[in-house]
Amino acid sequence: MRKIDKIIVHCADTPEGRDVRAEEIRRWHKAKGWDDIGYHYVIDIDGTIEAGRDIECAGAHTQGHNATSIGICYVGGCDAKMQPKDTRTEAQKESLRLLIKFLKLKYKDAKVFGHRDFAKKACPCFDAKTEYEEI
């Protein structure tokens, strides 16, 4: 079993309301030459939690932190003009919270971060570290 010390939240960098599923993100990532989708979970706009990359495999979502982290991506993250925006639906917020709680049961020492905590990006377009610190 991998040693997990981080749960890192991302956005798909897609416009608000655009319905994108894990399989489409998988195609995007494979088109880049990756062997699979970079995230372990994808949260659809309706709140559905989809499995991505196998949890026992290192992700491809945060350079330098993939070996010891779980990557979660919510669909959205941009407004209609493709500017960063927290576009999470209420269903996505609830599913993110539930998934993080579930993962923290398994990986008790894992801390929650946003991709922006490790890169000069707006992703996930909200402060995940603060929002989920009490979990």
A tleap script that builds the chain and sets N, CA, C and O, in Angstrom:
source leaprc.protein.ff14SB
mol = sequence {
  NMET ARG LYS ILE ASP LYS ILE ILE VAL HIE
  CYS ALA ASP THR PRO GLU GLY ARG ASP VAL
  ARG ALA GLU GLU ILE ARG ARG TRP HIE LYS
  ALA LYS GLY TRP ASP ASP ILE GLY TYR HIE
  TYR VAL ILE ASP ILE ASP GLY THR ILE GLU
  ALA GLY ARG ASP ILE GLU CYS ALA GLY ALA
  HIE THR GLN GLY HIE ASN ALA THR SER ILE
  GLY ILE CYS TYR VAL GLY GLY CYS ASP ALA
  LYS MET GLN PRO LYS ASP THR ARG THR GLU
  ALA GLN LYS GLU SER LEU ARG LEU LEU ILE
  LYS PHE LEU LYS LEU LYS TYR LYS ASP ALA
  LYS VAL PHE GLY HIE ARG ASP PHE ALA LYS
  LYS ALA CYS PRO CYS PHE ASP ALA LYS THR
  GLU TYR GLU GLU CILE
}
set mol.1.N position { 0.839 -1.178 0.000 }
set mol.1.CA position { 0.000 0.000 0.000 }
set mol.1.C position { 0.891 1.251 0.000 }
set mol.1.O position { 1.893 1.311 0.713 }
set mol.2.N position { 0.511 2.239 -0.806 }
set mol.2.CA position { 1.273 3.493 -0.855 }
set mol.2.C position { 1.097 4.266 0.442 }
set mol.2.O position { 0.043 4.208 1.075 }
set mol.3.N position { 2.146 4.995 0.831 }
set mol.3.CA position { 2.051 5.896 1.982 }
set mol.3.C position { 1.470 7.205 1.463 }
set mol.3.O position { 2.071 7.868 0.618 }
set mol.4.N position { 0.307 7.570 1.970 }
set mol.4.CA position { -0.382 8.778 1.522 }
set mol.4.C position { -0.323 9.823 2.626 }
set mol.4.O position { -0.751 9.570 3.752 }
set mol.5.N position { 0.214 11.012 2.297 }
set mol.5.CA position { 0.259 12.088 3.280 }
set mol.5.C position { -0.466 13.349 2.802 }
set mol.5.O position { -0.553 14.336 3.532 }
set mol.6.N position { -0.990 13.308 1.560 }
set mol.6.CA position { -1.703 14.466 1.021 }
set mol.6.C position { -2.915 14.029 0.211 }
set mol.6.O position { -2.887 13.018 -0.491 }
set mol.7.N position { -3.969 14.811 0.325 }
set mol.7.CA position { -5.123 14.718 -0.559 }
set mol.7.C position { -5.158 16.068 -1.267 }
set mol.7.O position { -5.327 17.105 -0.626 }
set mol.8.N position { -4.998 16.055 -2.591 }
set mol.8.CA position { -4.868 17.300 -3.331 }
set mol.8.C position { -6.081 17.492 -4.237 }
set mol.8.O position { -6.405 16.638 -5.062 }
set mol.9.N position { -6.747 18.640 -4.061 }
set mol.9.CA position { -7.967 18.956 -4.808 }
set mol.9.C position { -7.612 19.809 -6.022 }
set mol.9.O position { -6.820 20.748 -5.941 }
set mol.10.N position { -8.221 19.454 -7.141 }
set mol.10.CA position { -8.011 20.129 -8.424 }
set mol.10.C position { -9.353 20.494 -9.037 }
set mol.10.O position { -10.403 20.042 -8.580 }
set mol.11.N position { -9.305 21.317 -10.079 }
set mol.11.CA position { -10.461 21.544 -10.941 }
set mol.11.C position { -10.070 21.103 -12.352 }
set mol.11.O position { -8.887 21.025 -12.683 }
set mol.12.N position { -11.070 20.820 -13.170 }
set mol.12.CA position { -10.806 20.335 -14.535 }
set mol.12.C position { -10.460 21.449 -15.506 }
set mol.12.O position { -10.096 21.179 -16.651 }
set mol.13.N position { -10.571 22.716 -15.062 }
set mol.13.CA position { -10.285 23.855 -15.927 }
set mol.13.C position { -11.239 23.870 -17.116 }
set mol.13.O position { -10.844 24.129 -18.253 }
set mol.14.N position { -12.510 23.585 -16.819 }
set mol.14.CA position { -13.564 23.593 -17.827 }
set mol.14.C position { -14.593 24.652 -17.455 }
set mol.14.O position { -14.705 25.017 -16.285 }
set mol.15.N position { -15.348 25.152 -18.437 }
set mol.15.CA position { -16.317 26.206 -18.136 }
set mol.15.C position { -17.486 25.708 -17.284 }
set mol.15.O position { -17.914 24.558 -17.384 }
set mol.16.N position { -17.973 26.597 -16.462 }
set mol.16.CA position { -19.098 26.321 -15.572 }
set mol.16.C position { -20.263 25.711 -16.345 }
set mol.16.O position { -20.688 26.229 -17.378 }
set mol.17.N position { -20.769 24.592 -15.814 }
set mol.17.CA position { -21.927 23.935 -16.406 }
set mol.17.C position { -21.606 22.927 -17.489 }
set mol.17.O position { -22.490 22.171 -17.891 }
set mol.18.N position { -20.378 22.884 -17.977 }
set mol.18.CA position { -20.019 21.897 -19.008 }
set mol.18.C position { -19.881 20.537 -18.353 }
set mol.18.O position { -19.104 20.360 -17.415 }
set mol.19.N position { -20.637 19.588 -18.853 }
set mol.19.CA position { -20.654 18.235 -18.297 }
set mol.19.C position { -19.503 17.422 -18.878 }
set mol.19.O position { -19.539 17.033 -20.046 }
set mol.20.N position { -18.504 17.171 -18.078 }
set mol.20.CA position { -17.339 16.381 -18.482 }
set mol.20.C position { -17.235 15.204 -17.520 }
set mol.20.O position { -17.391 15.365 -16.310 }
set mol.21.N position { -16.975 14.043 -18.056 }
set mol.21.CA position { -16.860 12.838 -17.232 }
set mol.21.C position { -15.404 12.365 -17.188 }
set mol.21.O position { -14.561 12.827 -17.957 }
set mol.22.N position { -15.135 11.447 -16.284 }
set mol.22.CA position { -13.775 10.933 -16.100 }
set mol.22.C position { -13.208 10.358 -17.396 }
set mol.22.O position { -12.019 10.519 -17.671 }
set mol.23.N position { -14.036 9.694 -18.190 }
set mol.23.CA position { -13.536 9.101 -19.437 }
set mol.23.C position { -13.020 10.157 -20.406 }
set mol.23.O position { -12.035 9.927 -21.108 }
set mol.24.N position { -13.676 11.309 -20.448 }
set mol.24.CA position { -13.203 12.378 -21.333 }
set mol.24.C position { -11.872 12.933 -20.834 }
set mol.24.O position { -10.962 13.173 -21.628 }
set mol.25.N position { -11.757 13.135 -19.526 }
set mol.25.CA position { -10.485 13.611 -18.953 }
set mol.25.C position { -9.400 12.571 -19.199 }
set mol.25.O position { -8.256 12.925 -19.483 }
set mol.26.N position { -9.747 11.298 -19.092 }
set mol.26.CA position { -8.788 10.215 -19.379 }
set mol.26.C position { -8.288 10.346 -20.823 }
set mol.26.O position { -7.090 10.212 -21.075 }
set mol.27.N position { -9.187 10.603 -21.762 }
set mol.27.CA position { -8.777 10.771 -23.171 }
set mol.27.C position { -7.831 11.961 -23.324 }
set mol.27.O position { -6.832 11.871 -24.038 }
set mol.28.N position { -8.143 13.082 -22.651 }
set mol.28.CA position { -7.260 14.252 -22.720 }
set mol.28.C position { -5.859 13.902 -22.237 }
set mol.28.O position { -4.862 14.245 -22.873 }
set mol.29.N position { -5.801 13.210 -21.099 }
set mol.29.CA position { -4.506 12.884 -20.505 }
set mol.29.C position { -3.743 11.863 -21.347 }
set mol.29.O position { -2.526 11.973 -21.497 }
set mol.30.N position { -4.433 10.890 -21.887 }
set mol.30.CA position { -3.766 9.902 -22.745 }
set mol.30.C position { -3.269 10.555 -24.039 }
set mol.30.O position { -2.244 10.150 -24.587 }
set mol.31.N position { -3.992 11.557 -24.520 }
set mol.31.CA position { -3.549 12.283 -25.727 }
set mol.31.C position { -2.234 13.024 -25.469 }
set mol.31.O position { -1.486 13.308 -26.405 }
set mol.32.N position { -1.955 13.335 -24.198 }
set mol.32.CA position { -0.686 13.963 -23.818 }
set mol.32.C position { 0.437 12.937 -23.700 }
set mol.32.O position { 1.595 13.297 -23.487 }
set mol.33.N position { 0.087 11.650 -23.841 }
set mol.33.CA position { 1.080 10.596 -23.736 }
set mol.33.C position { 1.130 9.924 -22.374 }
set mol.33.O position { 1.970 9.057 -22.134 }
set mol.34.N position { 0.227 10.325 -21.480 }
set mol.34.CA position { 0.186 9.706 -20.159 }
set mol.34.C position { -0.437 8.326 -20.288 }
set mol.34.O position { -1.177 8.064 -21.236 }
set mol.35.N position { -0.141 7.436 -19.333 }
set mol.35.CA position { -0.685 6.081 -19.399 }
set mol.35.C position { -2.125 5.975 -18.914 }
set mol.35.O position { -2.786 4.969 -19.171 }
set mol.36.N position { -2.628 7.002 -18.211 }
set mol.36.CA position { -3.994 6.979 -17.686 }
set mol.36.C position { -4.381 8.399 -17.262 }
set mol.36.O position { -3.582 9.329 -17.375 }
set mol.37.N position { -5.591 8.552 -16.781 }
set mol.37.CA position { -6.031 9.811 -16.199 }
set mol.37.C position { -5.122 10.136 -15.018 }
set mol.37.O position { -4.672 9.230 -14.316 }
set mol.38.N position { -4.854 11.393 -14.798 }
set mol.38.CA position { -3.934 11.790 -13.734 }
set mol.38.C position { -4.527 11.758 -12.340 }
set mol.38.O position { -3.793 11.649 -11.358 }
set mol.39.N position { -5.861 11.852 -12.237 }
set mol.39.CA position { -6.548 11.944 -10.945 }
set mol.39.C position { -7.075 10.581 -10.497 }
set mol.39.O position { -7.354 9.704 -11.315 }
set mol.40.N position { -7.201 10.431 -9.195 }
set mol.40.CA position { -7.771 9.199 -8.642 }
set mol.40.C position { -9.295 9.233 -8.597 }
set mol.40.O position { -9.958 8.199 -8.665 }
set mol.41.N position { -9.838 10.457 -8.481 }
set mol.41.CA position { -11.292 10.637 -8.449 }
set mol.41.C position { -11.673 11.882 -9.224 }
set mol.41.O position { -10.922 12.856 -9.271 }
set mol.42.N position { -12.859 11.840 -9.837 }
set mol.42.CA position { -13.439 12.983 -10.526 }
set mol.42.C position { -14.838 13.192 -9.953 }
set mol.42.O position { -15.612 12.243 -9.825 }
set mol.43.N position { -15.155 14.444 -9.609 }
set mol.43.CA position { -16.479 14.791 -9.087 }
set mol.43.C position { -17.234 15.522 -10.201 }
set mol.43.O position { -16.891 16.646 -10.566 }
set mol.44.N position { -18.261 14.866 -10.728 }
set mol.44.CA position { -19.064 15.435 -11.808 }
set mol.44.C position { -19.937 16.577 -11.288 }
set mol.44.O position { -20.117 16.717 -10.079 }
set mol.45.N position { -20.481 17.395 -12.198 }
set mol.45.CA position { -21.276 18.550 -11.774 }
set mol.45.C position { -22.535 18.140 -11.008 }
set mol.45.O position { -23.074 18.932 -10.235 }
set mol.46.N position { -23.011 16.895 -11.220 }
set mol.46.CA position { -24.177 16.425 -10.471 }
set mol.46.C position { -23.795 15.788 -9.140 }
set mol.46.O position { -24.658 15.286 -8.421 }
set mol.47.N position { -22.496 15.805 -8.807 }
set mol.47.CA position { -22.018 15.255 -7.546 }
set mol.47.C position { -21.572 13.809 -7.617 }
set mol.47.O position { -21.057 13.278 -6.633 }
set mol.48.N position { -21.756 13.161 -8.747 }
set mol.48.CA position { -21.310 11.772 -8.900 }
set mol.48.C position { -19.800 11.700 -8.717 }
set mol.48.O position { -19.052 12.497 -9.284 }
set mol.49.N position { -19.368 10.739 -7.921 }
set mol.49.CA position { -17.936 10.501 -7.709 }
set mol.49.C position { -17.517 9.368 -8.630 }
set mol.49.O position { -17.988 8.240 -8.493 }
set mol.50.N position { -16.631 9.673 -9.567 }
set mol.50.CA position { -16.142 8.655 -10.499 }
set mol.50.C position { -14.710 8.268 -10.144 }
set mol.50.O position { -13.895 9.114 -9.778 }
set mol.51.N position { -14.423 6.991 -10.259 }
set mol.51.CA position { -13.058 6.509 -10.057 }
set mol.51.C position { -12.222 6.900 -11.270 }
set mol.51.O position { -12.689 6.849 -12.407 }
set mol.52.N position { -11.001 7.283 -11.010 }
set mol.52.CA position { -10.057 7.598 -12.074 }
set mol.52.C position { -8.949 6.563 -12.064 }
set mol.52.O position { -9.190 5.367 -12.232 }
set mol.53.N position { -7.744 7.038 -11.867 }
set mol.53.CA position { -6.571 6.148 -11.785 }
set mol.53.C position { -6.698 5.261 -10.549 }
set mol.53.O position { -7.246 5.684 -9.531 }
set mol.54.N position { -6.200 4.055 -10.638 }
set mol.54.CA position { -6.233 3.137 -9.500 }
set mol.54.C position { -5.549 3.788 -8.301 }
set mol.54.O position { -4.463 4.352 -8.425 }
set mol.55.N position { -6.187 3.704 -7.158 }
set mol.55.CA position { -5.715 4.359 -5.930 }
set mol.55.C position { -4.315 3.883 -5.510 }
set mol.55.O position { -3.585 4.623 -4.850 }
set mol.56.N position { -3.946 2.679 -5.880 }
set mol.56.CA position { -2.627 2.148 -5.507 }
set mol.56.C position { -1.526 2.597 -6.468 }
set mol.56.O position { -0.352 2.304 -6.246 }
set mol.57.N position { -1.896 3.296 -7.519 }
set mol.57.CA position { -0.904 3.823 -8.460 }
set mol.57.C position { -0.693 5.313 -8.190 }
set mol.57.O position { -1.645 6.045 -7.916 }
set mol.58.N position { 0.530 5.740 -8.268 }
set mol.58.CA position { 0.813 7.170 -8.121 }
set mol.58.C position { 0.074 7.929 -9.200 }
set mol.58.O position { -0.017 7.477 -10.341 }
set mol.59.N position { -0.456 9.086 -8.835 }
set mol.59.CA position { -1.185 9.915 -9.781 }
set mol.59.C position { -0.256 10.678 -10.705 }
set mol.59.O position { 0.962 10.499 -10.684 }
set mol.60.N position { -0.863 11.533 -11.516 }
set mol.60.CA position { -0.113 12.427 -12.396 }
set mol.60.C position { -0.862 13.760 -12.358 }
set mol.60.O position { -1.433 14.203 -13.355 }
set mol.61.N position { -0.842 14.381 -11.185 }
set mol.61.CA position { -1.661 15.580 -10.978 }
set mol.61.C position { -0.918 16.730 -10.311 }
set mol.61.O position { -1.298 17.885 -10.501 }
set mol.62.N position { 0.132 16.453 -9.535 }
set mol.62.CA position { 0.864 17.517 -8.848 }
set mol.62.C position { 2.346 17.157 -8.850 }
set mol.62.O position { 2.788 16.296 -8.089 }
set mol.63.N position { 3.096 17.815 -9.701 }
set mol.63.CA position { 4.511 17.502 -9.855 }
set mol.63.C position { 5.225 17.509 -8.510 }
set mol.63.O position { 5.103 18.451 -7.727 }
set mol.64.N position { 5.972 16.440 -8.260 }
set mol.64.CA position { 6.759 16.312 -7.041 }
set mol.64.C position { 6.002 15.740 -5.852 }
set mol.64.O position { 6.598 15.495 -4.803 }
set mol.65.N position { 4.692 15.522 -5.999 }
set mol.65.CA position { 3.878 15.038 -4.879 }
set mol.65.C position { 3.002 13.839 -5.240 }
set mol.65.O position { 2.217 13.378 -4.411 }
set mol.66.N position { 3.125 13.338 -6.449 }
set mol.66.CA position { 2.247 12.273 -6.909 }
set mol.66.C position { 2.416 10.948 -6.164 }
set mol.66.O position { 1.439 10.229 -5.954 }
set mol.67.N position { 3.623 10.626 -5.773 }
set mol.67.CA position { 3.880 9.323 -5.143 }
set mol.67.C position { 3.172 9.166 -3.806 }
set mol.67.O position { 2.837 8.049 -3.412 }
set mol.68.N position { 2.942 10.271 -3.105 }
set mol.68.CA position { 2.373 10.176 -1.754 }
set mol.68.C position { 1.048 10.928 -1.611 }
set mol.68.O position { 0.693 11.380 -0.523 }
set mol.69.N position { 0.333 11.052 -2.712 }
set mol.69.CA position { -0.924 11.809 -2.639 }
set mol.69.C position { -2.050 11.128 -3.399 }
set mol.69.O position { -1.839 10.245 -4.230 }
set mol.70.N position { -3.264 11.584 -3.075 }
set mol.70.CA position { -4.473 11.207 -3.805 }
set mol.70.C position { -4.938 12.480 -4.510 }
set mol.70.O position { -5.027 13.535 -3.882 }
set mol.71.N position { -5.232 12.394 -5.794 }
set mol.71.CA position { -5.707 13.534 -6.557 }
set mol.71.C position { -7.200 13.454 -6.804 }
set mol.71.O position { -7.705 12.459 -7.325 }
set mol.72.N position { -7.905 14.517 -6.423 }
set mol.72.CA position { -9.355 14.627 -6.651 }
set mol.72.C position { -9.583 15.836 -7.544 }
set mol.72.O position { -9.035 16.909 -7.291 }
set mol.73.N position { -10.384 15.669 -8.581 }
set mol.73.CA position { -10.678 16.753 -9.513 }
set mol.73.C position { -12.183 16.976 -9.590 }
set mol.73.O position { -12.942 16.037 -9.829 }
set mol.74.N position { -12.617 18.224 -9.386 }
set mol.74.CA position { -14.023 18.528 -9.643 }
set mol.74.C position { -14.136 19.136 -11.033 }
set mol.74.O position { -13.259 19.884 -11.463 }
set mol.75.N position { -15.206 18.816 -11.727 }
set mol.75.CA position { -15.446 19.328 -13.067 }
set mol.75.C position { -15.855 20.796 -12.959 }
set mol.75.O position { -16.766 21.140 -12.206 }
set mol.76.N position { -15.185 21.644 -13.705 }
set mol.76.CA position { -15.435 23.081 -13.676 }
set mol.76.C position { -14.158 23.822 -13.358 }
set mol.76.O position { -13.057 23.346 -13.636 }
set mol.77.N position { -14.319 25.000 -12.767 }
set mol.77.CA position { -13.171 25.804 -12.359 }
set mol.77.C position { -12.958 27.054 -13.196 }
set mol.77.O position { -12.043 27.831 -12.926 }
set mol.78.N position { -13.811 27.262 -14.235 }
set mol.78.CA position { -13.692 28.453 -15.070 }
set mol.78.C position { -15.075 29.039 -15.341 }
set mol.78.O position { -16.081 28.329 -15.356 }
set mol.79.N position { -15.097 30.348 -15.553 }
set mol.79.CA position { -16.340 30.981 -15.979 }
set mol.79.C position { -16.472 30.829 -17.500 }
set mol.79.O position { -15.661 30.145 -18.125 }
set mol.80.N position { -17.470 31.453 -18.087 }
set mol.80.CA position { -17.715 31.333 -19.523 }
set mol.80.C position { -16.562 31.873 -20.368 }
set mol.80.O position { -16.384 31.455 -21.512 }
set mol.81.N position { -15.776 32.803 -19.810 }
set mol.81.CA position { -14.635 33.376 -20.534 }
set mol.81.C position { -13.323 32.656 -20.209 }
set mol.81.O position { -12.238 33.133 -20.540 }
set mol.82.N position { -13.448 31.497 -19.553 }
set mol.82.CA position { -12.303 30.657 -19.177 }
set mol.82.C position { -11.378 31.331 -18.167 }
set mol.82.O position { -10.170 31.093 -18.158 }
set mol.83.N position { -11.960 32.170 -17.323 }
set mol.83.CA position { -11.231 32.772 -16.212 }
set mol.83.C position { -11.480 31.924 -14.970 }
set mol.83.O position { -12.570 31.372 -14.820 }
set mol.84.N position { -10.491 31.804 -14.070 }
set mol.84.CA position { -10.663 30.976 -12.870 }
set mol.84.C position { -11.884 31.406 -12.054 }
set mol.84.O position { -12.106 32.594 -11.821 }
set mol.85.N position { -12.667 30.418 -11.626 }
set mol.85.CA position { -13.848 30.669 -10.810 }
set mol.85.C position { -14.207 29.391 -10.055 }
set mol.85.O position { -14.154 28.295 -10.614 }
set mol.86.N position { -14.568 29.538 -8.798 }
set mol.86.CA position { -15.065 28.401 -8.033 }
set mol.86.C position { -16.468 28.099 -8.539 }
set mol.86.O position { -17.423 28.784 -8.174 }
set mol.87.N position { -16.592 27.094 -9.363 }
set mol.87.CA position { -17.872 26.753 -9.985 }
set mol.87.C position { -18.530 25.534 -9.350 }
set mol.87.O position { -19.481 24.983 -9.905 }
set mol.88.N position { -18.036 25.114 -8.203 }
set mol.88.CA position { -18.597 23.901 -7.588 }
set mol.88.C position { -20.094 24.056 -7.336 }
set mol.88.O position { -20.551 25.060 -6.791 }
set mol.89.N position { -20.832 23.049 -7.741 }
set mol.89.CA position { -22.252 22.996 -7.427 }
set mol.89.C position { -22.393 22.532 -5.975 }
set mol.89.O position { -21.441 22.021 -5.386 }
set mol.90.N position { -23.568 22.710 -5.412 }
set mol.90.CA position { -23.803 22.217 -4.048 }
set mol.90.C position { -23.565 20.711 -3.979 }
set mol.90.O position { -23.025 20.211 -2.992 }
set mol.91.N position { -23.969 19.987 -5.028 }
set mol.91.CA position { -23.753 18.540 -5.067 }
set mol.91.C position { -22.258 18.208 -5.075 }
set mol.91.O position { -21.830 17.260 -4.417 }
set mol.92.N position { -21.469 18.981 -5.815 }
set mol.92.CA position { -20.020 18.756 -5.832 }
set mol.92.C position { -19.404 19.049 -4.471 }
set mol.92.O position { -18.538 18.309 -4.006 }
set mol.93.N position { -19.846 20.121 -3.834 }
set mol.93.CA position { -19.321 20.456 -2.506 }
set mol.93.C position { -19.592 19.331 -1.523 }
set mol.93.O position { -18.714 18.946 -0.751 }
set mol.94.N position { -20.815 18.802 -1.553 }
set mol.94.CA position { -21.175 17.708 -0.648 }
set mol.94.C position { -20.360 16.454 -0.944 }
set mol.94.O position { -19.863 15.804 -0.024 }
set mol.95.N position { -20.221 16.113 -2.214 }
set mol.95.CA position { -19.461 14.918 -2.586 }
set mol.95.C position { -17.984 15.061 -2.247 }
set mol.95.O position { -17.365 14.105 -1.779 }
set mol.96.N position { -17.409 16.237 -2.476 }
set mol.96.CA position { -16.007 16.471 -2.115 }
set mol.96.C position { -15.800 16.257 -0.616 }
set mol.96.O position { -14.857 15.585 -0.198 }
set mol.97.N position { -16.684 16.832 0.177 }
set mol.97.CA position { -16.576 16.696 1.629 }
set mol.97.C position { -16.690 15.219 2.042 }
set mol.97.O position { -15.900 14.743 2.857 }
set mol.98.N position { -17.657 14.504 1.489 }
set mol.98.CA position { -17.847 13.091 1.825 }
set mol.98.C position { -16.642 12.253 1.404 }
set mol.98.O position { -16.190 11.393 2.160 }
set mol.99.N position { -16.120 12.498 0.201 }
set mol.99.CA position { -14.966 11.739 -0.286 }
set mol.99.C position { -13.740 12.021 0.570 }
set mol.99.O position { -13.006 11.097 0.919 }
set mol.100.N position { -13.512 13.269 0.910 }
set mol.100.CA position { -12.356 13.601 1.753 }
set mol.100.C position { -12.499 12.952 3.123 }
set mol.100.O position { -11.521 12.422 3.650 }
set mol.101.N position { -13.680 12.977 3.710 }
set mol.101.CA position { -13.896 12.311 5.006 }
set mol.101.C position { -13.592 10.823 4.897 }
set mol.101.O position { -12.931 10.255 5.766 }
set mol.102.N position { -14.076 10.191 3.827 }
set mol.102.CA position { -13.825 8.764 3.611 }
set mol.102.C position { -12.324 8.490 3.485 }
set mol.102.O position { -11.809 7.562 4.109 }
set mol.103.N position { -11.625 9.290 2.683 }
set mol.103.CA position { -10.186 9.084 2.488 }
set mol.103.C position { -9.407 9.314 3.781 }
set mol.103.O position { -8.421 8.626 4.043 }
set mol.104.N position { -9.845 10.276 4.587 }
set mol.104.CA position { -9.159 10.552 5.861 }
set mol.104.C position { -9.327 9.395 6.851 }
set mol.104.O position { -8.486 9.218 7.732 }
set mol.105.N position { -10.398 8.607 6.720 }
set mol.105.CA position { -10.544 7.415 7.567 }
set mol.105.C position { -9.450 6.400 7.243 }
set mol.105.O position { -8.916 5.741 8.135 }
set mol.106.N position { -9.128 6.285 5.966 }
set mol.106.CA position { -8.114 5.324 5.521 }
set mol.106.C position { -6.695 5.874 5.685 }
set mol.106.O position { -5.773 5.145 6.049 }
set mol.107.N position { -6.537 7.168 5.412 }
set mol.107.CA position { -5.220 7.815 5.460 }
set mol.107.C position { -5.268 8.903 6.526 }
set mol.107.O position { -5.338 10.090 6.209 }
set mol.108.N position { -5.231 8.498 7.769 }
set mol.108.CA position { -5.458 9.386 8.916 }
set mol.108.C position { -4.503 10.582 8.987 }
set mol.108.O position { -4.889 11.653 9.454 }
set mol.109.N position { -3.276 10.409 8.531 }
set mol.109.CA position { -2.284 11.486 8.618 }
set mol.109.C position { -2.272 12.406 7.397 }
set mol.109.O position { -1.510 13.372 7.356 }
set mol.110.N position { -3.103 12.112 6.417 }
set mol.110.CA position { -3.109 12.920 5.188 }
set mol.110.C position { -3.697 14.300 5.455 }
set mol.110.O position { -4.699 14.437 6.156 }
set mol.111.N position { -3.072 15.301 4.895 }
set mol.111.CA position { -3.548 16.683 4.966 }
set mol.111.C position { -4.157 17.051 3.611 }
set mol.111.O position { -3.741 16.532 2.576 }
set mol.112.N position { -5.137 17.945 3.628 }
set mol.112.CA position { -5.814 18.359 2.405 }
set mol.112.C position { -5.202 19.671 1.893 }
set mol.112.O position { -4.961 20.609 2.653 }
set mol.113.N position { -4.965 19.698 0.596 }
set mol.113.CA position { -4.400 20.866 -0.069 }
set mol.113.C position { -5.142 21.114 -1.375 }
set mol.113.O position { -5.859 20.244 -1.870 }
set mol.114.N position { -4.965 22.283 -1.913 }
set mol.114.CA position { -5.377 22.575 -3.281 }
set mol.114.C position { -4.142 22.534 -4.161 }
set mol.114.O position { -3.026 22.721 -3.676 }
set mol.115.N position { -4.329 22.294 -5.435 }
set mol.115.CA position { -3.203 22.270 -6.365 }
set mol.115.C position { -2.410 23.574 -6.274 }
set mol.115.O position { -1.187 23.575 -6.416 }
set mol.116.N position { -3.121 24.693 -6.033 }
set mol.116.CA position { -2.466 26.012 -5.957 }
set mol.116.C position { -1.459 26.112 -4.815 }
set mol.116.O position { -0.610 27.004 -4.820 }
set mol.117.N position { -1.539 25.212 -3.839 }
set mol.117.CA position { -0.565 25.211 -2.748 }
set mol.117.C position { 0.801 24.698 -3.199 }
set mol.117.O position { 1.787 24.832 -2.474 }
set mol.118.N position { 0.858 24.107 -4.405 }
set mol.118.CA position { 2.106 23.530 -4.913 }
set mol.118.C position { 2.533 24.091 -6.265 }
set mol.118.O position { 3.623 23.782 -6.748 }
set mol.119.N position { 1.686 24.911 -6.877 }
set mol.119.CA position { 1.993 25.432 -8.213 }
set mol.119.C position { 1.425 26.843 -8.341 }
set mol.119.O position { 0.507 27.225 -7.616 }
set mol.120.N position { 1.978 27.600 -9.261 }
set mol.120.CA position { 1.486 28.962 -9.490 }
set mol.120.C position { 0.268 28.894 -10.400 }
set mol.120.O position { 0.315 29.282 -11.568 }
set mol.121.N position { -0.823 28.390 -9.831 }
set mol.121.CA position { -2.082 28.221 -10.555 }
set mol.121.C position { -3.218 28.601 -9.627 }
set mol.121.O position { -3.052 28.604 -8.407 }
set mol.122.N position { -4.368 28.921 -10.193 }
set mol.122.CA position { -5.559 29.205 -9.383 }
set mol.122.C position { -6.233 27.909 -8.914 }
set mol.122.O position { -6.986 27.919 -7.941 }
set mol.123.N position { -5.971 26.834 -9.581 }
set mol.123.CA position { -6.590 25.533 -9.318 }
set mol.123.C position { -6.487 25.154 -7.832 }
set mol.123.O position { -5.389 25.175 -7.276 }
set mol.124.N position { -7.568 24.821 -7.200 }
set mol.124.CA position { -8.914 24.528 -7.690 }
set mol.124.C position { -9.877 25.713 -7.620 }
set mol.124.O position { -11.092 25.516 -7.634 }
set mol.125.N position { -9.363 26.916 -7.547 }
set mol.125.CA position { -10.158 28.153 -7.547 }
set mol.125.C position { -10.892 28.403 -6.229 }
set mol.125.O position { -11.863 29.159 -6.189 }
set mol.126.N position { -10.435 27.779 -5.173 }
set mol.126.CA position { -10.876 28.065 -3.803 }
set mol.126.C position { -9.788 27.546 -2.877 }
set mol.126.O position { -8.913 26.795 -3.307 }
set mol.127.N position { -9.832 27.936 -1.620 }
set mol.127.CA position { -8.804 27.550 -0.654 }
set mol.127.C position { -9.174 26.221 0.011 }
set mol.127.O position { -9.779 26.197 1.083 }
set mol.128.N position { -8.805 25.125 -0.638 }
set mol.128.CA position { -9.146 23.787 -0.141 }
set mol.128.C position { -8.507 23.509 1.219 }
set mol.128.O position { -9.122 22.886 2.084 }
set mol.129.N position { -7.289 23.966 1.398 }
set mol.129.CA position { -6.568 23.728 2.650 }
set mol.129.C position { -7.365 24.270 3.840 }
set mol.129.O position { -7.515 23.582 4.850 }
set mol.130.N position { -7.871 25.492 3.726 }
set mol.130.CA position { -8.659 26.099 4.798 }
set mol.130.C position { -10.049 25.489 4.888 }
set mol.130.O position { -10.530 25.206 5.985 }
set mol.131.N position { -10.698 25.284 3.749 }
set mol.131.CA position { -12.080 24.777 3.748 }
set mol.131.C position { -12.202 23.408 4.400 }
set mol.131.O position { -13.202 23.119 5.057 }
set mol.132.N position { -11.187 22.562 4.221 }
set mol.132.CA position { -11.271 21.195 4.721 }
set mol.132.C position { -10.357 20.913 5.906 }
set mol.132.O position { -10.154 19.750 6.254 }
set mol.133.N position { -9.799 21.948 6.537 }
set mol.133.CA position { -8.833 21.722 7.617 }
set mol.133.C position { -9.432 21.025 8.820 }
set mol.133.O position { -8.708 20.361 9.563 }
set mol.134.N position { -10.747 21.156 9.038 }
set mol.134.CA position { -11.353 20.535 10.231 }
set mol.134.C position { -11.663 19.048 10.026 }
set mol.134.O position { -12.029 18.350 10.972 }
set mol.135.N position { -11.515 18.573 8.799 }
set mol.135.CA position { -11.803 17.143 8.533 }
set mol.135.C position { -10.620 16.303 8.973 }
set mol.135.O position { -10.648 15.079 8.841 }
savepdb mol mol.pdb
quit
